[in-house]
Amino acid sequence: MAVRKKVRSKGKSEEIRENIEERNIFFRRLVLFLKKPKIFVPLILIILGVAAFYAKGLFIAAIVNGQPITRLALVKELEKRNGEQTLSSIITETLILQEAERRGVSVSQEELNDSVKKIEDQLKKQGQNLDQGLAFQGMTKKDFEDQLRLKILAEKMLEDQIKPKEEEIKKYIEENKDTLPKDLTDKEIEQTVIERLRQQNLSSKVQEWLRKLQEKATINYFVNY
């Protein structure tokens, strides 16, 4: 019984070595085949042609009657029209994110989802739709969430400055009682007023806060608009 096992094991080992040798021979022949100039050059051209076809959007924005409009030309035109404003917005976003990281302030996905839902609910009450509104402004849902995340970060970092005082709340309710919703409880009205005042305070405080961040930051410009 032991002898039979040994014979079968030896035959299987030889079979494996033969398979390996056959594969090695195949790959050596394939390499030699591809090294031939008549084969190698056309093959490279085919590969480059296929790559260029699938990557054409990286270099060409459009083709008008056979004349290509390059992505570079598009970018240059966009920079001439909105370059300064866009760069300023990106710098502002970067400063907010850097300050949030420095302070250890973050926005969880749950917080972001809750804020999105509140906005969606408010729009529904007005007979509007968030997706339609974003499409009208040329924004994606991700663009909107990125901007909302920045806003929440700013609110958290400025909380001490934008939180309304008790006298502010009472004064606002007294001066605007005719325009406040009639179908809300006193507690709901107070919460509504608090949120309105927070947003008003945020609008007045955030610009000064961002100006101070820019003054403290080291910003090197390499393009002029």
N, C-alpha and C positions, 0 to 999 in steps of 0.2 A: 504493500500500500504506500509506503514511504517513497519507494522508487518511482512509482507512477506520478506522484506529486512533483517530484524533482524534474521529470521529463517534461511535464506540461508547463512548469514554470520556465524552463529553459526555452521552450518553443515560443512562449508568449514574449519573452525578453527579446528574442531574435526578431520577432514580428514588429515590436516597437522600434527597434533600431533600424529596421528596413524602412518603416514609415517615416522616421525622422530623416533618414538619408534621402528618401524620395522627395520630401518637402524641401530639403536643402538644395537638391539638384534643380527643383522647379524654380526656387527663388533666384538661384545663380543664373539660370537661363533667362529669367524675366529681367534681371538687372542688365545682363548683356544685351538683351533685346532693346531695352529702353535707352541704352547708351548709344545706339546707332543714330547718327545725325538725322537720317531720314524719318526716324520714328520720334526721337526726343523733341526736336524743334516743333513739329506740328502739334505734338501733345501739349507742350508748354503753351503754345498759342491758343489751343482750345481751352485750356484751364484758365488762362488770362481773359479770354473772351467771355467765358461763363461768369467769372468773378466780376468783370466790368459790367455785365448785364444786370446782375443782382445788386451791385453797389453803385449803380448810376445815380441813384437818388442822393448819394453822399456828395456828388460833385456837380450834378446838373439839376436845376430847379424846374426847368421847363424847356421845351423845344418848340419854336415858333417857325413854321414853314421851313423846317430843316436847320434853323439857326438856334443853337443852344443858349440858354440863359443860365449861367453858372450859379452855384450856391454862394460863391464868393461875391459875385455882383449883387446878389440879393441881400447878403449880410451888409455890404457897404452901403446900400441904399437905406436899409433899415437903421443903420447906425447914424446916417446923416439926418434922418427924420426924428428918431427917438433915442439915439445913443446916450445923450447926456441924462435924460430922465430915467432910462432903464438902468444905467450904471448907478445912478444915485439910489434907486430903489433896491438894487442888489446890495449895495454898501450898507444901507439901512437895515436890511434883513440880516446881513452878516453880523452887524453890531449887536442887534437884539439877541441873536442866537449865541454869540460869544459871551454877552453879559449874563444870559440865562445859565449857560454852562458854568461860568465863574461863580455864580451864586448858588448853583445846585438846584435851579428851578426847572421843572419839566411839565409837560402836559401828557397825561395818559390817554390812551385810545378811548377809554370810557368817557373821560371828560370831553374829548373832542366830539364823540358821537352824541353826547347829551346836548352840547351846544348846537350841533347841526340840527338835531331834532327840534330844539326850541325855535330855531329860525324857520324850519320847515312848517311848524305848527302856526307860527305867526303869519307866514305867507299864505297858508291855507285859509286862515280866517279872513284874509283880504282877497280871497279868490285867485291867488297866484300860485305858481309852481316853481320850486327851486331849480329843477333841471332846465325848465324853459327859460328862466331868468339868467342862468349861467350861459346857456347857448346864445341868448340875445347879446350878452356881453363878451362872447368869444372866450369864455373860461371853461375849463374842465372841472369835474368834481374835485380832482386832486389839487388843482390850482386854488380852488376855493378853500379846501381844508388846510392847505399850507398857509394861506393868508389868515385864516381863522386861528390857527395854532400860534402864529406870531402875535395876534391880538390878545389871545389868552395869556401868553407869556408876559406881554407888557402889562396887562391888568394885574397879574400876580406880583410883578416886581414893583408896581406903583400902588399897590393896595392901600398902604398907609396914607397916600396922598389923595386917592380918589374916593375913599370910603366917606359917604355923606354923614354929616353930623346930625344929631337929633333935631336941632333947631332948623337946619336946612330942610329936613323932611317935612316938618310941620308947616314951615313957611310956604313950601312948594304946594302942599295940599290945599292950604288956605287960599293961595293966589290962583290956583288952577282947578278948584273944585267943580266948576261948571263944565270943564272939558274932560275930566276924568271919567272913565267908564262907570255907568250906573248899575251894571249887573254884577259888580264885584263886592266881596265883603270888605270890611275895613282893613283886615289883615292883608288881603290880596291887593288892595289899593296901595297900601304902604309898601309892599314888595315891588309893585310896579313903579312907584315913585323912586324907591331906592335904586332900582336898576337904571331908570332914566337919569338920575343924578350922577350915578357912577359913570355912565357913558359920557355925560357932559363934562364931568371932571377929567375923565381920561383924555378927551379931545383937547382940553386946555392945558393939560400937564405933559402929554406925551411929546409934543414938539420941543419943549424946553429940555426934557429929559434926553431926547435924541441929540439935541444940539450939544449937550454936555458930554455925551458919549463920543461924539465926533471930535470934540475939542481934546479929549483925553487920548483918543486913538491915534495911531501912526498910520496914515493913509498915503500911499505913494501912487500917483497917477502916471500912467504911461501912454495915455491917449488924450487928445484935446478935441473938444467939440465946439 
